[in-house]
């Protein structure tokens, strides 16, 4: 198999669970991508195709998604970061860039803080329209009800056999074989239950970051913010962009980039922009 083809694999957690991984390219530098709530590792396929083959890029399905084993206990932010660290620790590398989309943003920030505390350097972060505790919208009743409603609805759709057809609407922008891998990972009842478990912890996870911020100000970071309002509406989109600007400013080498042609899913609409920022951090 050539370096331009994605490779599937499995990494084992400390408690013996398997995490399904998907890799692209090879080389001493490692890029690990954390997907947003409800998105599988294969959602990074368009970004992977924009990266050169001399970078080793890895994404994975979180516990309970696709072929990754479910995990006991709460699916809170700390547990998600632990599994991300399993992927990082299990993949040899020299320099490391962590990339997080949406809810994956807080996950990579927390993992980066753990690595920093261990004395392991992180070359940079790319936060892609990330959820952020600096945006008050995440603590409003409206957003919390929306998160809970999604958690309730997905298992109902999965049991009715409707989840897979709906998820196919997400995949047209994904190249093959990533589209097929994505669909298989996000259409099962176990997946739907896992998303429900994760969504229950979003507000409290962000509140925990407010109370105990990750100490990573000296890690270079690019913060990408979608500018199309989409389902957020103009007011909330502008609030989130303001939070993203502030997040970038809190890093000594922070960089804010507006994705003018994108809403929330920049990884699909402007994958070249995400890849450009990853490569810039490693240049």
N, C-alpha and C positions, 0 to 999 in steps of 0.2 A: 504494500500500500504506500502511495506517495505521500510526501509531506503536505500536499495540498488537500488530501482527503482527511476528514475527521476520523478520529479513532475513539472507540468506546472502551470503557474499562470500569473497574470497581475498586474502591478504596475501603478499607475496614476501619471502623471507629474503635475506640478503646473498649466498648462493650460488645464488639463483634458484629455490629450492623454493617451492611454494605451500602455504600453511596455510589450511585451510577455517575460516572464522569464522561465527558466528551472533550477531546483534545484536538488541537490544530497546530501544525508547525512543530518545530523543535529548536533547541538551543539552550544556552545557559540562563537566559533571562526568562522569567515566568510572569505571566499575566493571569490572575485568577478572577473570574467574573461571578458575581452573586446576583441572581435574578430577583425581580420584585415579587410581591405577594401573588401567588397563583400562576407564576410563569416558570417554565422548566429551563434547564440548562441550555437546551437547544435554541432558546430565544436569542442567544448571542450569535447565531450562525451568520447573519449578515455582517456583523462586526468582524468575526473571525475571517471571513472571506476578504476583508479589507486589510487585514494584517499580513505582513510578510511572513514567509515560512521560517525565518530565522528567529522568530519569537515562539516560545511555547505558551500557548493560550489554553486555559482549562476552565470549563464551566461544569456544573453538576446539578443533579436533581436533589433538592432537599429531601430529608427523611419523609417518607410517605408519598412522594411524587414519583410517578413512573416506576422504574425498576429499583429505586432506592428503598431500602427496608423502612417500615414505619418505626418510630421511636416512642418508647413509653414516656409518660410524664408530660408536663406542660410544654408547649412549643413557643416558649418566650424568647426574648432577644438574646439572652445569655446562652440558651441551648443552641440557637441557630449559629451564634458566633463560634461555639465549641466545634460544631460540625465543619464550619468553614476552616477552622484551624487544623482539623484533621486532613482536609484536602491540601492545605499549604504544607503542613509537616510531611505529608506523604508524597510530595512531588519535589525532587531535587532541583535546586536552582541557585543562582548567584544573586542577581538583583530581582526584586519583587515589586510588582504593581498590582494593587487591588482595585477592582472596578465594581461599583454597586449601582444598580438601577432601582429607583423607587424605594420599597422597603429594604432592598438590599443595601442601600446607602448606610443606614444605621448599623447593619450587620458588619459591613467591612470596617466602619469606623471603630466599632468595639473590638473587633479582631486585631486591628492595627494597634490599638492601645495595649492589648495583651502582649503582642509581639514586641512592642516598644519597651514594655516593662521587663520583658525577658532579655532585653539587649539585642534583639534581632532587628536589623534595619529594614525599613520599608522605603523603597525608592520613590513611591508616590501613590496617591489616590486619585481615582476619577469617579466623581459622584454624578450620576446621570439622572437628572430630575428627581433627586432623592427626597424621600420623606425626611422632614427635619423638625426638630423640636423648637426651632426658632420661629416657626410659623404657627401662630395661635389656632389656625383653622383645624389642626388635628385634635384639638381639645374641645371643639364645639360639639354640641349634642348632634347636630345634623350629620357631621362626618362620622361620628361614632355609630350612629344608627345605620348609616350606609354600610359601614364595615360589617356590622352585625348582620344586616340584611343579606349581604353577599354570602356570609358564612352559612346562613340558614338556607338560602336558595340553591347553592351549588349541590349539596347532597340530594335535594329533591330532583333537580335536573338530571343528575347522574343516575338515580334509581329509575327515572322515567326514560332513560336512553336518549335524552335530548342534549346532554352536555357535549358529546363529540361533534354533532352538527354545528352547534354554536361556536365551539372552539375552532372549527375549520375557517371561520370568518377572520380569525387572527392570523392565519398562516400564509395568506397569499404573498406577503412581502418576504417570507422566509424562503431561501433557496433550499432545494433538496441536497442532501438527505435530511437536513435539519427540520424541515416542515413535518415530515413523517414522524421523526423522533419526538418532536414537540407534541404533536397530537396524541401520540400513544401515552405520553407522560401526564397529560392534563385532562383526561376524560374518564378516569376511574372513580369509583365510589370512595376508595381509600384516599385518593388525591383530594376529593371534595371535602372529606372529613378533616384532612390535614389543614387545608386552607381555612376552614372554620376555626380550627384550634389556633392557628397563627393569628388570624384577624382579631381574636379575643384579647390579644396581648399588645396590640399596636399602641394604644394610648398610654398604657402603663409603662411600656418600654421606652417611649419617647419622654415620658415624665421622669423616668429613672435617669435618662441622659441629661435632663435639665438639672437634676439634683447632684449628679456625679459625672460631669462631662469627661469624655475620653481625652487623655492628655497627649495629644498628637499635633500640637500647633506647629512643631518644627518639621512635620512631614509635608513635603510639597503636595499640593492638591489642586486639581482642576474641578470646578463645579459647573456642570452643564445644566442650563435651565431652558425648557421648552417655552416658547412664547405664544403659540396658538392656544387660545382659551380652551377649546374642546369642551368636555363635560364639566370642567371645573367652573366655568364662567369667568368673565373678565376680572372681577374683583378678587376672587380667590387665586386666579393665576398670577395676578400682579403681587399679591401677598406672598405667594410661594417664591416668586422670582426675587422679591426683596430679601427673603430669608436666605436664598441661595447666594445672593451678593454678600450678605453678612457672613455666611459660612466661609466663603472664599477669603474674606478679609481677616478672619480669625486664624488663618494659616500664614506663617512667615513668608512662605512662597506660594500664596494662594492666587488662583487665576479664575476669574468668572468668564464664562462663555455663553452667550445667548444663542440658542438654537432657533433661529427665526422661522424655519420652515417646519417646525415640529410642535406637537403638543406634548403629551406625557411619554409616548413610546419612541423616544429618540433612537433607541437601538435598532428600530425597524425603519424609521423615516429618514434618518441621517446617520447611518452606520459609519460612513466615512469620517464624520466629525468625531465620533467616539474613538475610532482607530487612530486618527491624527493626534488626539490628545494623549492616548496611551504611548504612542511612539515618541512624542515630544518629551515625555517624562524620562524616557530611556535613552534619549539622544545625547 
